[in-house]
Amino acid sequence: MATYTSVMRFIEPWSQNKGIPFIRTNAPPGYDYMNFEWVDCPVQITDARPTKDSFTLDQHGFAYRDDPEGATPEILQLLRDNDVEKVRKVYYSHIEQLVKRETGASRVIIFDHTSRKRRPELGTYENPTGKEQPATMVHCDQSTKGALRRLEQNVPDHNEVLKNRVIMINIWRPLRGPVEDWPLATMDYRTCDPNLIYPTDLLDKADDYRGQTVTFGHADEQRWYYLDHQRTDEVTMIKIWDNQEGVEAKQKAASSADLVVPVCPHAAFKHPETPADAPPRESIEVRCFALFDEAADGSRPV
């Protein structure tokens, strides 16, 4: 399998005595935007296409699936136009059925989506709105604290559903393909040192709490994958959070054969062989909860 060298952004070396990392939007005068620095680190990213079907959410934290029904010309144009109400009406129902089919979930609750189109006139890492440029910082959208907050906000019977297995999954699709510009990369969680995982508070203005994401430190042992020339009829499924019983404990033993991967670090990267005339990447990412009838005991792998 072909492997390429690129650069990704990680949180600086961090320790508990520095407190909880935070990122603040709309910071008023006298308030820091963040209390840490991003550092650029070299990474090796392997083309997953030769073994595309071998990746699973529970074993690796991500999976690739063919989905031609979600990539018809009509749907792709609707998604590019990003009429939010039409996207919710047409695309959400399709993704709901896709997630049910691929995971065996009994219910799927979609709570939002993000559309992105890279703007070459902006700097590589500029992202003034959070919804324009590809996300170049290594992250996972929600920590356990953040995921439970989202669940409470979007699932009325959240206490009841937590008696069984609940997974938060993102479904990422390119809107123009094949992708050559800033493809999406995902890390095999089994190569992630749990000591380099940092829940990171999201604040607004002075100290309005908005949730909690996850940032990651860098290590040479981390293994990254991307789907070369990903087509619009191919989606990447990314595990964001899992209440699977024992997941938290098993994070401490990433080499364990029975590890159920809890999260998937991911980011976009600049491919070294991107043609100069490659069209800017466009994509949509739908976020959802997959709810199961089975207890969170490992009885149903996904």
N, C-alpha and C positions, 0 to 999 in steps of 0.2 A: 504494500500500500504506500502511495506517495505521501511524504511528509514535508511540510513547509515551515520555515522559520518566520515569525512575525513578532509583534510587540503588543502586549495588553497592559491595562492599568490595574494595579492592585493597591490595597491599602498599605501604607507604610508599616514597617515593623511596629507592633502594638503590644502593650502590656496592660494588665488590669489596673495598675496604679495611675494610668492615664484617664481612667473612667470609661464610660460608654461612648464610642464614636457617634457623632451626629452630623447630619446634613440639614441646613436650615434654608428654606426658600423665603424670599421677600424679607431678608434680614434688615432690620431697622439700623440706623446709625449706632455704632458702638457694639453691635452684635456680630460675632463671627459667622461666616457662611458655613464653615465646617471646622472641626477641631483636629483634623488629620490631613495628610497630604496623599495624593495619588502618586504612585511611582510606576514608571514604565519598565516592564521586565520582558526579556525574550522568552518566547514560548515555541514549542514544537506542536504543530497541528496536523493531524493525520486525516487523509481522505477516507471517510467511512463508506464510500459507495461500494467497494468490493465486498464488504460484509454488512451491507445496509440492514438486512433483515435480522441480524443477530443481536441488536441492541434492545433492551427492555427497560421499562420504567423502574422496576424493582431491583434489577441487577446493575444498571448503569446510571439511572436517573433521567434518561432520555430515550426516545425511540423515534424511528422514521416510519411513516405510513403513506401509502399511495391513496390519493383522494381525488380522482378525476371529477366526481360529481360536484365538488366544491370549487372547481376551477373552470367552469364554463365561461365563455366570453361574456355572457350577461352578468354573471356573478362577479367576475373579476372587474368589470367596469363599474359595477355598483360599489365594490370595495374601494376602488381607486377614487371614486367621487366622494367617498366617506360621508354620505348622508347618514347620520347616526341612526335615525329612526328606521331607515330602510335596511341598514346593516343589522340592526337588532331583529327586525321582522323576518328577514330572509336568511341571513347567514347564521344567526345564533341557533335557530332551530336545526340547521344542518350540522353544526358543530356539536350540538347536544346529542344527536343521533350517532355521530362519529365516535364521540367519547364513550357512549354507552356500548357501542359495538366493540370497541377495541379494549375496553377495560372490564366489561361486565357490570358496570355500575347500574344501580336501579334508578337513581335520579342524578341529573346533572343540572347544576344551577350556575349559569353564566352571570357574572356581575360587572364586567366591563371589557373594553378592548382598547388597544392603542394602534393607531396607524402611523407609519413612518415613511418619509421620503427624504433621502439624503440630499443635502443642499451643498454642492461642491464649493459655492462661493464662501461658505463659512469655514472656519478653521477645523482641523481634524477632530478636535475634541469639544468644539463649541456646540452647545445644546441648550439654547436660551429658553425654549418652551418645554423641553423634556419630551416632545413628541415629533421632532423633526429629524434629528440626526440618529443614526444607529447608536445603541447603547454600547460604548466602548470600554466601560468599567466592568470588571468581573464582579458579578453580583448574583444573588437569588432574591426574587421580588419580596418575599415575606419570611420573617423569622417565625418561630412558633407563636410568639406573642402577637406578631402582626397578623398571622393567619387566623388565630382565634378571634381577633378583633374584627377581621373581615367576615368571618363566619357569623358572628353575632349580628353584624350590620346587614347581612344579606340573606340569612336563613332563619326564618321565624322560629322554627323548632330546633335551634342549634344545640340546645342541651340534650335533646332526645337523639339527634343523629350522631352525636359524639359517643353514644353507647356502642356504635358500630364503626366500621372503618370509614374514614374520610380522607380524600386526597385532593390537594389543590394542584391543578395542571394548567399550563399555558399551551395553547396550540398556535404555532408560528407558521405563517405561509408567506412566501414571496409573491408579490403581485405582478411582477414582470420577471420572466425567466428566459433562459437559465441565468442564475445569479453569478455574476463575476465581480461585482463591486461590494466590498465589505460584507462577506457572508457571515452567517451565524455559527459560532463555535460553542460546543458544550463539553464540560469536563466529566470524565468518568469519576464519579464520587469516590470510588474505592481507592483512588490515588490521591485523595485529598486528606491532608493532616487535620484532624479535628481541632487541633490547637491553633489553626490558622483561620478559624471560622469566627466572625465577629458580628453579632447582632448590632445593628446601627439604627439609632433613633432618627426619625424623620420629623422635623419641626417646621413650623410656619411662623413668620414674623418673629415675635420675641420668644415665646415658649409654648405656642400652641402645638400640642402633640397630634401628629397626623398618622402615626403608625411606626412600624419597625421593619426594616429590610435587613439583608445580610451582605456584608462585604467579606473579602477573602484576601489572605496574604499569599505570597508567591512561594513556590518550592519547585525545584527542578524535577522532582518525581511526578508532578502532576501530568496527566495524559489528557490531551485535548483532541476532539474530532469535529469535522464538519462534513457536510454532504456536498461534494464537488458539483458545480453547475446545477444546483438545486432548481427543480422545475416548479411551476405554479401548482401542479397537481401532486406535489409532495409536501407533506407537513412534517414539522418537527414537534413532537410532544415532549414537554419539559416538566419534570416533577418539581413543584415548588415547596410542598409540605405534605407530610403524611403522619397521621396519628396512630399508625401501626404500633401495636403493643411491643415494647422492647426496642423501638427504633432509637430513642434517645440513648439508651445504654449501649446499643451496638455501634453508635457513632464512634465510640472509643476503641473499637476493634475493627477497623475498616478492612482488614485482611480476612475477617471471619467468613467462612463459606456460606453461612446462613444470614449474612448481612442483608437487611432490607434497606436499600438506599433511601435516605430521607429527603434529600434535596439535590438540585443540579446547578452548580455554578455555570454561568454562561456569559457571553459577550460577543460583540461583533469584532472582526479583525480585518486589517488591511492585507489582502492577499498579495504576495510579492509578484504574481504573474497576472495581475489585473491589467487588461488592455487599456491603453490611454483613452480609447473612445467607448469604454464600457458605460452603459446607461446607469445613472444613479439608482441605488437599490431602493425598492419600495416593498413594504411588507405590512402585514396585519398580525397582531398577536391578541388572541382571545383568552381571557382568564376565567377559570371556572372551578367549582367544587364538584368532585365525583363522590357520590354517596352510595354506600353499599349496604346490603341487608345483612352481610356476614359480620361477625365480630372482628375487631382489629387484632387478630391472633395469627396472621400469616397463612390462613387457610385458602386465600385466593390471591395468587401472584398476578401482577399486571406488568 
